[in-house]
Amino acid sequence: MKEVYFDHNATTPIDPRVLEAMLPWLGALHGNPSSVHSFGQRSREAVEKARAEVAALLEIAEPTQVVFTSSGTEANNAVVLGAARSAGQGGRLVISAIEHPSIEASAVRLEEAGVEVVRVKPRSDGCVEPEAIESVLDERTFLVCLMLANNELGTLQPVREVAEGCRARGVPLLCDAVQAVGKIPVSAPELGVDYLVLGGHKFNAPAGAAAVWVRPGAVFEGFHLGGGQERNRRAGTENVAALVGLGAAAALAASEVGERGRRMAKLRDRFEGGLEGFADVVVHGAQAKRLPNTSHVALVGVSAESLMIRLDLDGFAVSAGAACSSGKVEPSRVLLALGVGELEALSSVRVSFGQGNDERQVDDLLGALGRHVGELRRLSVENTSGTRTD
Ligand SMILES: Cc1ncc(COP(=O)(O)O)c(C=O)c1O
């Protein structure tokens, strides 16, 4: 059985060209970038080259403004918690209701410590309205968090407009661009944000390498204490091989992002076009601007979890919109925030395309859905009508 991977918003395979760039930094002896001898200095050069490649991808003129971290999660946590620490008591944090858990959980942590958190709901198309964010900004607001592309839906958020409103009120804006970078062109200066986060493993670099661009003058306090790495902003010896991979992936993305986007959009449109032959299908966020690679669909009346398992047995990796916690399948927080009903949310699967996918694989997936969807709907009806109440 051939396995086909359609879960690129979860993680992506390392591009062979990225791996090739990394290999010399994995096998041979290399120095600590902080060491003054030539072993160390060669590693330092490699790290700084990667920094310049990441800066170039984001159109940032000064690479030293890029801080490397180990993950998007670490970068998001550090910005949110650091901003709260520097704001002191009595502040307000404004986030969208569809932010990634690394932002949402940081907000919950702050709420527990007495910080006021305002969560701004999106419209039913999966986009937040700029006015909805602007209307809750006040003089106590120390940070706004708005992602560029939602990880579940792929919907693009109006970051540039929100940044304008934030700037006018002197409120910093964190843009989590982890899902967007490498899939669409992203220019940090053009967006006008104060922090922009990206993660290597979402665009064909290894996990363990991520970055945050910090606008000069914006507060950034990493949690890691000790060495003076990253210009005293994030202590800890650099993962040179992973950072070299991140830099190589950034350089490739800078030249290939347009072509990749066109290819992904074709696959997504072919998939969604093929779904038109199915009854009761809802494409979440279809009316909004979306990432070219993401399709999140409800096959109403089908258990997404059962479907995902059946597809996995057929060799297809997709993601259920629902999350399993404590043995119970919970509907996606993001879909609920859009106003999607629980049952529809539990019928939703995310298909996220990547560089290795082709049209034949999309057609095979549609064929597999054709085999399973009708039967799962019948099973679901039988289960419901067979519910015993005695
Ligand atoms: C939108 C978004 N932000 C942040 C993250 C966290 O990134 P990492 O996996 O590097 O911790 C993810 C990963 O799923 C994401 O999709």
The ligand as an SDF file (V2000), in Angstrom:
LIG
                    3D

 16 16  0  0  0  0  0  0  0  0999 V2000
   -0.5660   28.8490   13.7560 C   0  0  0  0  0  0  0  0  0  0  0  0
    0.4490   28.1020   14.5500 C   0  0  0  0  0  0  0  0  0  0  0  0
    1.1330   28.7490   15.4930 N   0  0  0  0  0  0  0  0  0  0  0  0
    2.0580   28.1420   16.2470 C   0  0  0  0  0  0  0  0  0  0  0  0
    2.3330   26.8030   16.0770 C   0  0  0  0  0  0  0  0  0  0  0  0
    3.3430   26.1640   16.9680 C   0  0  0  0  0  0  0  0  0  0  0  0
    4.5200   25.9250   16.2710 O   0  0  0  0  0  0  0  0  0  0  0  0
    5.5510   24.7960   16.7570 P   0  0  0  0  0  0  0  0  0  0  0  0
    5.0000   23.4920   16.2740 O   0  0  0  0  0  0  0  0  0  0  0  0
    6.8190   25.1910   16.0710 O   0  0  0  0  0  0  0  0  0  0  0  0
    5.6420   24.8750   18.2240 O   0  0  0  0  0  0  0  0  0  0  0  0
    1.6380   26.0690   15.1070 C   0  0  0  0  0  0  0  0  0  0  0  0
    1.8850   24.6390   14.9370 C   0  0  0  0  0  0  0  0  0  0  0  0
    0.9810   23.8640   14.7430 O   0  0  0  0  0  0  0  0  0  0  0  0
    0.6720   26.7460   14.3220 C   0  0  0  0  0  0  0  0  0  0  0  0
   -0.0230   26.1070   13.3950 O   0  0  0  0  0  0  0  0  0  0  0  0
  1  2  1  0
  2  3  1  0
  2 15  2  0
  3  4  2  0
  4  5  1  0
  5  6  1  0
  5 12  2  0
  6  7  1  0
  7  8  1  0
  8  9  2  0
  8 10  1  0
  8 11  1  0
 12 13  1  0
 12 15  1  0
 13 14  2  0
 15 16  1  0
M  END
$$$$
